[in-house]
Amino acid sequence: MSLEHPPVRQGGAYTIQEFCHAHRLSRSKLYQMWDEGIGPRWMYVGTKRLISGEAAADWRREREQAAAAEAENPERYQRRRQRRGP
């Protein structure tokens, strides 16, 4: 187990910084994914935006399914990626 990155949580909630660190994403990439409609669900607790452990697990599962679908039909996703840009 890497000491640089904490293990993915099963329960509880992540702050934006904790989520990005645990999933090795930049903050800007996370916001880009939210803009594209493919980021994890989030909630406010007071004024703090959090991502629950369950939402993170669901997001990982969705991303894995999307990657599998892309692998099965790469031409379809390649055209979509070209329209959207890198």
Rosetta blueprint (number, residue, H / E / L):
1 M L
2 S L
3 L L
4 E L
5 H L
6 P L
7 P L
8 V L
9 R L
10 Q L
11 G L
12 G L
13 A E
14 Y E
15 T E
16 I H
17 Q H
18 E H
19 F H
20 C H
21 H H
22 A H
23 H H
24 R L
25 L L
26 S L
27 R H
28 S H
29 K H
30 L H
31 Y H
32 Q H
33 M H
34 W H
35 D H
36 E L
37 G L
38 I L
39 G L
40 P L
41 R L
42 W L
43 M E
44 Y E
45 V E
46 G L
47 T L
48 K E
49 R E
50 L E
51 I E
52 S E
53 G H
54 E H
55 A H
56 A H
57 A H
58 D H
59 W H
60 R H
61 R H
62 E H
63 R H
64 E H
65 Q H
66 A H
67 A H
68 A H
69 A H
70 E H
71 A H
72 E H
73 N L
74 P H
75 E H
76 R H
77 Y H
78 Q H
79 R H
80 R H
81 R H
82 Q H
83 R H
84 R H
85 G L
86 P L
